[in-house]
Amino acid sequence: VQLQASGGGLVEPGGSLRLSCAASGGHMNSDAIGWFRQTPGKGREGVLCINTSDGRQYYADSVKGRFTMLRDTAKNTVFLQMNNLKPEDTAIYYCATPRIAVSGTNYNLCRPEEYYYWGQGTQVTVSS
């Protein structure tokens, strides 16, 4: 499975962006689809991950109420809708899906180590 993330850019604080993640060469693993982000000098952070098979969800505390994941199954694409963006949301955003099911807690669902297929990342910059 190849993942292609897009939709990043420069946005002012309080603005919105919608990132896309299109899969090719196979289907995303319905057991888990995740969005992650990384800033220079820091490890990759789980932002929002969903298991569509059992309904488990994980949202990083910093994005609760602002970020939502949408899915277009017919187009094999998922989206990260980001509203009320803040400067601290500035990062490279990645989508990912695992090769096998991710078990355990909601927190475990969004551990980067659980994921195998990664998109190339798209830069999001929130600045006035």
N, C-alpha and C positions, 0 to 999 in steps of 0.2 A: 504494500500500500504506500503510495506517495501522497504526501499532504502538501498543499500549497496555501500558505496564509497570505492574506492581503488586506488592504483597507486602512493601514496605519497612516499617520500623518501628524501635522501640527494643528493643535486645537487650543483655544483659550480655556482657562478655568471655567467650569460650569457648562462647558459644551459637551457634545456627544459625538461618538464615533461608532461605527459598526464594522467589526473585523469579520472577514470570511475565511473559512478553511475548507477547501475543496479537496476531495479524495479521488485518486485515480488508481487504476491497477488493482482495485479491490474495494471492499466496503469497509467503512469504519466499524470497529468493534462495538457492537451495541452494549457491551458490558461496561464500557467506560469511554468517555470522550472528555478531554480536558483542555483547559486553557491555562497557560503558565506565563510567567514573565520574569525577566532578568535585567538587573541593572549592573553597571560596571563594578567589579569587585565583590559582587554578592552572588550567592547561588541562585539557582532557578527556584521560583516560588510558585506553588499551586494557587491559582486564582479562583477557578470555578471548574468543578468536575461533576459529571453526571453519569450515573449508571442507568440506562434506560430499561434494563431488564428487571431490576428490583427496586428502582425508584430512589436509590441512595443519591444524595447530593452533598457536595461540599462547596461552601463559599468561604473565601478568606474574609475575616472580620472586616477588613478595610474596604471591601467592595459590596458588602451586604446592602441591599436596597438600591444599589446603583447599577450593578452589572447583571445581565441576564443572558442565558444561552438559548439560542433558537436553532431549530434544525429543519432542513429541507431534505427529507429522506429521498425524494424522487431525484434530486440533483446531487445526492451524496455530499451535501455541504452543511456545515454548521456555522453559526454566527455567534459572535460575542457582541452584544449590544451594551455599550458603555455610556452611561448618562452621568451628568453632574461630575465631570472629570476634574481631578485635582492634580496639582503639580507632582505630587508623590506617586501618581499613576504612570509617570513617565518611565518607560522601559521598552525593551524588545519583548513582544508578545509571541508566544508559540502555541500552536495547537498540537495535540498528540492523542494517540490511541494505543492501547496495549495490544500485545500479541495474544495474551491469555487473560482470562477473567481476573479482576482485582478483587480480592476478598478482604474481609475485615471491616474496620470502622469507616465512617464517612471521611475522617481525616486520612486514613490510609488510601482511600480512593483517589486522593489528590497528591500523593507522593510522587515526585518526578521519576523515582527509581522504578516505579511500577509500569512505566510507559516505554514503548519500544519504537513506535513509528512517530517521527517528529517532522513538522513543517520547518521551513527555513527561517521563520521569524519575520515579524513586521514591526517597524519602529513606531511607537506612539510617543509624542512629545506634547506635554500640556504646559503651555507657557503663554503669558501675556506679552 
